[in-house]
Each structure stands twice: as C-alpha cells, then as structure tokens.
Amino acid sequence: MIVASSYRRKGVALKLIASLIEHARLHNIKAIFLNTSSYQLEAMKMYQFYGWKPQKRENVSVLFQPIYMHHFLLHVNEWRF
C-alpha cells in the first residue's frame, strides 16, 4: 500500500485498511499477511499500530546492502479500530 506523501497522516491509510478488513470479513478470510522491507520503517510502525503482528524478519541482503523483509500477520476477527 502506498499513499501519496501529500495525503499521509490524513486517515487515508486507515480507510484503506478498514476497507480491506471489511472485504476480508465479507469473504470469510480469517487472516491477512503482509510483507514490507526494512526501508519502510514508518509503514511498519503504522501496520503495528493498526494491529498487524510481526512474524519474522528475513535477510534478503544483496552484496553489501543490508535489506530485510518483515512479515506481519493480522487476525481479521481481532481487528478493532
């Protein structure tokens, strides 16, 4: 998910997440997984704030550039906001 910088911190991401959760509930989806890189620190903070739980961190570094993929899980029925 990417929100244009001019629209950040205005509730757009929350509306997108709420729509995702509503869709998941309507289709009996129990969990939502997401992955993001270590370059997305603000996004990771937001995802955790909205209920995603970190699952693991995977080293996908290339040569001398350290890169980590972070895997998150959200249980749909537990989401309240």
N, C-alpha and C positions, 0 to 999 in steps of 0.2 A: 504494500500500500504506500503510495506516495501522495502527499498533499503539497500543493504549491506553497512556497515559503510565505507568500502574501496572505494565505488563508490559514496558516498554522496558529495554534492557540486560540481558535475561534469556535471550537466544538465540531469541526468538520470530521476529524478522525473518529470522535465518539459516535457521530451519526452513522458513519460507515460501519463501525464495529457493531452498533446496535442493529443495523440492517442485516449484517452478516449473521448475528445471533438469531434474529427473527427468522431468517431463511432456514437456518440450521434447525431450529425448533419445529418449523412447519414441515420439514422433511425428515424428522426424527433422527437427526445427526446428533450424536452424543458428545463428540469431542472435535476440536479444531486444533490442528497443528500449524505452526509457522516456523520459518527459518529466517534468520537475518544475520548479517555479518558484523564483525567487530567494529566496522566503520559506522554502524548505525546506533551509537550509544544512546542518543536521545529517543530513538524509536524503541529500543529495548526497555528503557525506563518507562515509556508510555505503555507498552504492552504489559509490563508487570503491574503498573498502576491499575490497568483495566482488567487484571485477573489472570493473565497468562502466567504459567509457572515454568521456570527454566527446567529443562530436562537433561541436556548435556551440551558440552562445548566441544566442537570438533576442529582440530588443527588442519587447515587446508592451505597452509603457507606455501608460497612459491618462491623459490630461491631464497633471497634474504628479506623478503617482505612478509612479516608475520600477519596471517589472516586467520580468523576463527569464525566458524559458523556456529551460531547459537540456536538451539532448538527449544521451542516453547510449546506448551500444551494448555488448552483451556477446556474445562468440562462445561459444556453448554448449560446444563441444568443448574450449575452452581453460579452462573453469571448473574449478578445483580448490580445495577448502577442507576 
